[in-house]
């Protein structure tokens, strides 16, 4: 399993617009080989921003990297530059390879 996460510092008062952008965009992810799931998470509010994290789970790093080179990726991100006024700073990309995995159906030993 591989996880790609972007952290966004969204300007106070822009949270609703930011969430609407994500809710209304076509991500094309459902058509991409190796895609497992996506979540947009809202975190703590600070003095000048609310923290958000988007994370997508992939079967492997190779699947994620193929996605970033695909036409579907370009289509999903074509209007991203227009959303810069919603952010404090730039989104921060973080990439993680799975080391240990456990599901809710497994019993702890």
Secondary structure as a PSIPRED ss2 file (coil, helix, strand):
# PSIPRED VFORMAT (PSIPRED V4.0)

   1 X C   1.000  0.000  0.000
   2 X E   0.000  0.000  1.000
   3 X E   0.000  0.000  1.000
   4 X E   0.000  0.000  1.000
   5 X E   0.000  0.000  1.000
   6 X E   0.000  0.000  1.000
   7 X E   0.000  0.000  1.000
   8 X E   0.000  0.000  1.000
   9 X E   0.000  0.000  1.000
  10 X E   0.000  0.000  1.000
  11 X E   0.000  0.000  1.000
  12 X C   1.000  0.000  0.000
  13 X C   1.000  0.000  0.000
  14 X C   1.000  0.000  0.000
  15 X H   0.000  1.000  0.000
  16 X H   0.000  1.000  0.000
  17 X H   0.000  1.000  0.000
  18 X H   0.000  1.000  0.000
  19 X H   0.000  1.000  0.000
  20 X H   0.000  1.000  0.000
  21 X H   0.000  1.000  0.000
  22 X H   0.000  1.000  0.000
  23 X H   0.000  1.000  0.000
  24 X H   0.000  1.000  0.000
  25 X C   1.000  0.000  0.000
  26 X C   1.000  0.000  0.000
  27 X C   1.000  0.000  0.000
  28 X C   1.000  0.000  0.000
  29 X H   0.000  1.000  0.000
  30 X H   0.000  1.000  0.000
  31 X H   0.000  1.000  0.000
  32 X C   1.000  0.000  0.000
  33 X C   1.000  0.000  0.000
  34 X C   1.000  0.000  0.000
  35 X E   0.000  0.000  1.000
  36 X E   0.000  0.000  1.000
  37 X E   0.000  0.000  1.000
  38 X E   0.000  0.000  1.000
  39 X E   0.000  0.000  1.000
  40 X E   0.000  0.000  1.000
  41 X E   0.000  0.000  1.000
  42 X E   0.000  0.000  1.000
  43 X E   0.000  0.000  1.000
  44 X E   0.000  0.000  1.000
  45 X E   0.000  0.000  1.000
  46 X C   1.000  0.000  0.000
  47 X C   1.000  0.000  0.000
  48 X C   1.000  0.000  0.000
  49 X E   0.000  0.000  1.000
  50 X E   0.000  0.000  1.000
  51 X E   0.000  0.000  1.000
  52 X E   0.000  0.000  1.000
  53 X E   0.000  0.000  1.000
  54 X E   0.000  0.000  1.000
  55 X E   0.000  0.000  1.000
  56 X E   0.000  0.000  1.000
  57 X E   0.000  0.000  1.000
  58 X E   0.000  0.000  1.000
  59 X C   1.000  0.000  0.000
  60 X C   1.000  0.000  0.000
  61 X H   0.000  1.000  0.000
  62 X H   0.000  1.000  0.000
  63 X H   0.000  1.000  0.000
  64 X H   0.000  1.000  0.000
  65 X H   0.000  1.000  0.000
  66 X H   0.000  1.000  0.000
  67 X H   0.000  1.000  0.000
  68 X H   0.000  1.000  0.000
  69 X C   1.000  0.000  0.000
  70 X C   1.000  0.000  0.000
  71 X H   0.000  1.000  0.000
  72 X H   0.000  1.000  0.000
  73 X H   0.000  1.000  0.000
  74 X H   0.000  1.000  0.000
  75 X H   0.000  1.000  0.000
  76 X H   0.000  1.000  0.000
  77 X H   0.000  1.000  0.000
  78 X C   1.000  0.000  0.000
  79 X C   1.000  0.000  0.000
  80 X H   0.000  1.000  0.000
  81 X H   0.000  1.000  0.000
  82 X H   0.000  1.000  0.000
  83 X H   0.000  1.000  0.000
  84 X H   0.000  1.000  0.000
  85 X H   0.000  1.000  0.000
  86 X H   0.000  1.000  0.000
  87 X E   0.000  0.000  1.000
  88 X C   1.000  0.000  0.000
  89 X C   1.000  0.000  0.000
  90 X C   1.000  0.000  0.000
  91 X C   1.000  0.000  0.000
  92 X E   0.000  0.000  1.000
  93 X E   0.000  0.000  1.000
  94 X E   0.000  0.000  1.000
  95 X E   0.000  0.000  1.000
  96 X E   0.000  0.000  1.000
  97 X E   0.000  0.000  1.000
  98 X C   1.000  0.000  0.000
  99 X C   1.000  0.000  0.000
 100 X C   1.000  0.000  0.000
 101 X C   1.000  0.000  0.000
 102 X C   1.000  0.000  0.000
 103 X C   1.000  0.000  0.000
 104 X C   1.000  0.000  0.000
 105 X C   1.000  0.000  0.000
 106 X C   1.000  0.000  0.000
 107 X C   1.000  0.000  0.000
 108 X C   1.000  0.000  0.000
 109 X C   1.000  0.000  0.000
